[in-house]
Amino acid sequence: MHFSKTSEYAIRVLSYLHRHPTQPYSVAFLHEELNLPYKYLTKLMTQLHKKGLLNSIRGRDGGFTLALDADKIFLCDILEAIGEALESNRCILGFEKCDSSNPCALHNQWLKPKALLEDMLKNTSLASLHSTESIKF
C-alpha cells in the first residue's frame, strides 16, 4: 500500500503548517516552499478547509493555518478529508464481492495486515509524525 499523490501532498502541507505555526501561509508560498503544483494545491487546500482541518484567513496577510491541534489530526482524518479513506471491506485483489462467505485467494492473509494498517491510520497523529528530528517531509 502506498499513499496517492493527493494524500502525500495533504500530509506534507499539514505537516509544514504544524511545524511552522507562527503565521498563515498562502497557497503561493506553500507552492514555492514545498514544490507542489499550484492549481492542485489550491484545490487541495480548499478541500482541507471545507472538511475542517484548515482555517482560511482572507486578505493581504491571509493564508492557511491548522484548524485543530496537530495531536487531534490523525492520518485517517486527512485521508477522509480528501476522499481517500481506507475502505475496510475492499478486496485486496479488486473483487466486488469478497467476504468470509465468498473470500478471494488473499482474503484471510489480508485480514491481519489490513487491521494493522487501519490501526496505524487511526492512531498516528500529525504531531506524532514529528516526534524525532530526523524525519523528512
C-alpha positions in Angstrom: 0.0 0.0 0.0 1.2 3.5 -0.8 -0.3 6.9 -0.4 -1.7 8.7 -3.5 -0.1 12.0 -4.6 -3.1 13.8 -3.1 -2.5 12.0 0.2 1.2 12.8 0.1 0.6 16.4 -0.6 -2.1 16.8 2.1 0.2 15.2 4.7 3.2 17.3 3.6 1.2 20.6 3.7 -0.4 19.9 7.1 3.0 18.8 8.4 4.5 22.0 7.2 1.8 24.1 8.9 2.2 22.2 12.1 6.0 22.8 12.1 5.6 26.5 11.3 2.6 27.7 13.3 3.6 31.3 13.6 1.6 32.8 10.8 -0.9 31.9 8.0 0.7 30.7 4.7 -0.7 31.4 1.3 -1.0 28.8 -1.4 1.6 30.6 -3.5 4.1 30.4 -0.6 3.4 26.7 0.1 3.6 26.0 -3.6 7.1 27.5 -3.7 8.3 26.2 -0.3 7.1 22.6 -0.9 7.4 22.4 -4.6 3.8 21.3 -5.2 1.7 22.0 -8.3 -0.1 25.4 -7.7 -3.5 24.5 -9.2 -3.6 21.1 -7.5 -2.6 22.7 -4.2 -5.3 25.3 -4.4 -8.0 22.7 -4.8 -6.4 20.6 -2.0 -6.3 23.5 0.4 -10.0 24.3 -0.3 -10.9 20.7 0.3 -9.0 20.5 3.6 -10.6 23.8 4.7 -14.1 22.6 3.9 -13.5 19.5 5.9 -12.4 21.5 8.9 -8.7 20.7 9.0 -7.6 24.2 8.0 -8.6 27.7 8.8 -8.6 30.2 5.9 -7.8 33.8 6.6 -8.6 36.3 3.9 -6.7 39.4 3.0 -3.2 40.6 2.1 -1.7 38.8 5.2 -4.1 35.9 4.9 -3.5 32.2 4.2 -4.0 28.9 5.9 -3.3 27.6 9.4 -4.3 24.3 11.1 -7.8 24.4 12.4 -7.1 21.8 15.1 -4.2 20.9 17.3 -1.8 18.6 15.5 -2.4 15.9 18.1 -6.1 15.9 17.2 -5.5 15.4 13.5 -4.9 11.7 12.6 -3.9 10.2 9.3 -7.3 8.7 8.9 -8.8 12.2 9.2 -6.6 13.5 6.4 -7.5 10.6 4.1 -11.2 11.0 4.9 -11.0 14.8 4.2 -9.7 14.2 0.7 -12.0 11.3 0.0 -9.4 8.5 0.2 -10.4 6.8 3.4 -9.3 3.2 3.7 -12.2 1.0 2.7 -12.2 -1.8 5.2 -14.4 -4.0 3.2 -12.5 -3.5 -0.1 -11.0 -6.6 -1.6 -7.2 -6.5 -2.0 -7.5 -8.2 -5.4 -10.3 -5.9 -6.5 -13.2 -8.3 -6.5 -16.6 -6.7 -6.0 -17.8 -9.4 -3.6 -15.2 -10.6 -1.1 -16.0 -11.5 2.4 -15.7 -14.5 4.8 -18.5 -16.3 2.9 -17.1 -15.6 -0.5 -13.3 -15.0 0.0 -10.7 -14.2 -2.6 -7.4 -16.1 -2.6 -5.8 -13.5 -0.3 -8.8 -12.6 1.9 -7.6 -14.4 5.1 -4.0 -13.4 4.6 -5.0 -9.7 4.2 -7.1 -9.5 7.4 -4.2 -9.0 9.8 -2.2 -6.5 7.7 -5.4 -4.6 6.9 -6.2 -4.3 10.7 -2.6 -3.1 11.4 -2.9 -0.5 8.6 -6.2 0.7 9.9 -4.8 0.9 13.4 -1.8 2.9 12.2 -4.0 5.4 10.3 -6.4 5.8 13.3 -3.6 6.2 15.9 -0.9 8.2 14.1 -1.4 11.9 14.7 0.1 14.7 12.7 2.0 15.7 15.8 3.5 12.2 16.3 5.0 12.4 12.8 7.4 15.0 14.2 8.5 13.3 17.4 12.1 13.0 16.2 14.3 15.5 14.4 15.5 13.1 11.7 12.1 12.9 10.0 12.0 14.2 6.4 9.0 15.9 4.8 
